[in-house]
Amino acid sequence: MSRQSDQEAQEIRETGAGSVEPRETGAGSVEPQEGTDLVSDPQRPSDHVDAAPDRRASSDRGGPDIAQPKLGLVGYLRFFWRQLTSMRTALFLLMLLALAAIPGSLVPQRTADPNGVVQYKADHPALYPVLDKLQVFDTYTSVWFSAIYLLLFVSLIGCIVPRTKHHWQALRTRPPKTPVRLGRLAGFRSVPVDATSVTAGADRTGAATGLPSVDHAVTRAMAILKRSGYRVERFGDSVSAERGYLRETGNLVFHAALVGVLLAVGVGGGFGFTGQRLLVEGQTFSNSLVAYDSFNPGRWFRQGDLQGYNLKLDKFVTKYEETNLNALGQALDYDATVTTTTKGGESKTQRLGVNDPVSIGGTNVYLLGNGYAMQVTVRDGKGNVAFKDVVPFLPQDANYTSVGVIKVPDAEPDQLGIQGFFYPTAQEMSTGAFTSTYPDTENPLLSLQVYTGNLGLDDGVPQSVYTLDTSGLTEIAGTRAETASVQLKPGQTKQLPDGAGSITFDGVKRYVSLDVHHDPSQLWVGGFALLSTLGLLTSLFVPRRRVWVKVVPRTGAGHGEYDLEYAGLARGEDPNLERAVADIAQRHTSDLGVRMTR
């Protein structure tokens, strides 16, 4: 250690309480140990701030570490609010909302397909209670989906409001001053302006030397940058310009439009409704509350919102694949012909197809499904017509093997319950049972199991029209009765055993399952979706950049000679920045009549 260092160390030893001896760090320098008086430390700047000597010393002696300040309730609330309103959280919640919507497309929903929910319960008796407890069949109104929805809503608003305020202030702020050294920035180039670089006939602006004046050069630079869409500001002999604020505007428009979509869906859904109706060929549906098989109104729906109209199903035709043996019988197209009649009496024949709804009375009528309906006539034991109607059967497989229930509570002497099986193209198997080999009615067969007894319809408990509770009933024709199942082809009539009456299979008709949807938010959602797309494209393709043009007089050069300097700075990714700076330099020098050298 040098003599000078020894002297300095001795002075530090004598500083008094709380000081410790320094340690040598090599190269003739001295570093004080912790607790050294900072003012007397020659190796540190005068404004250096360190921990309190007594606290750090206590830590070295095994005492408690430095305690961090406690946030408290308000601090934690502020922390969580900042996390929730960050853009990263908003994007995460948006992705989470998309994932949460997936179950709604995998399983039937009560609001759109209540019959599908009933069928799912019958097909998956073990899984259904679990999914129902998780509200999967009510995905879009479930607690967990609503929580994500509301959190996303709050996050977007909390993110947009401060950013909008900041963006508004930035729009009113002057461009920044020109940096001292432009040579460090992107696209820098310097163009000399002297007697050798000025072309003949150039605009000298009255300068005595024949060179463009400094003021003229700066003024022309401002004009060129303004025409290029820049906000410009002059600082002495330089011009500061910036553009691309539309990028942040587009970003804000995109997120504000997402909030608009959420609002439109949430509020508009409260005024809308969905209803389902099964309609057989020849039947007419009237848009009234009692005409729906199931109806799901919005929170603010009123019965007066229903506009009166009628819709009659004239004909339903399915086109099947008949040439490709690998896809034989696969449905190629569904085509329903309907006649609509508005309240004013105007009738119109229209086509109703898959993804081709009919719009009438402020609603869209969608084709959801189809099947076969049996037209039957049942006479009781006294020969009276106890039932004559068209009964829809639900398809069970791709070949439209269908099941249905016929309930005859007015039959005498006993009520009749009939479980039916319909085979569009019947073929008997080796076991004696039947199956359908093709979905079209090439060889239609109706097989019936007949029960007698009290159907329980007078007990006041609602029953499904698609199920028959056989407990307490007596089977008089079927697999567990002495008489085999009643088998009928269209036009046939057969007597029921035990004098219970007769049944006639009058024919087969097609039916369609309709979904009537009214959503007043559709136009709003479409408008906000378009706005969000435009905002996103703007934020992606509009560059944010700053450009400077500076006049630098030459030291010791001839009178009036100077250099023109050009440079730019990108705010984010901007691969075209250098090209833009070069283009501005070329236009400016060409306007001044200055020859650029490469």
Secondary structure, DSSP 8 states (H G I E B T S, - for coil): --HHHHHHHHHHHTT-TT----EEEETTEEE--TT--STT-TTS-TT-----HHHHHHHHTT---------HHHHHHHHHHHHHTSHHHHHHHHHHHHHHTTHHHHS--TTT-HHHHHHHHHH-TTTHHHHHHTTGGGGGGSHHHHHHHHHHHHHHHHHHHHHHHHHHHHHTS------S-GGGSEEEEEEEESTTTB-TT---TT-TTSS--HHHHHHHHHHHHHHTT-EEEEETTEEEEEE-HHHHHHHHHHHHHHHHHHHHHHHHHHH-EEEEEEEETT-EEESSGGG-SEEEE-TT--GGG---EEEEEEEEEEEE--S-GGGTT-EEEEEEEEEEEETTS-EEEEEEBTTB-EEETTEEEEEEEEEEEEEEEEE-TTS-EEEEEEEEEEE-STT--EEEEEEETT-SSS-EEEEEEEETBEEE-TTS-EEESSSS-SB-EEEEEEEES--SGGGS----TT----TT-EEEESTTSSS--EEE-TT-EEEEGGGTEEEEEEEEEEEEEEEEEE-TTHHHHHHHHHHHHHHHHHHHHS--EEEEEEEEE-TTS-TT-EEEEEEEEESS--TTHHHHHHHHHHHHHHHHTB----
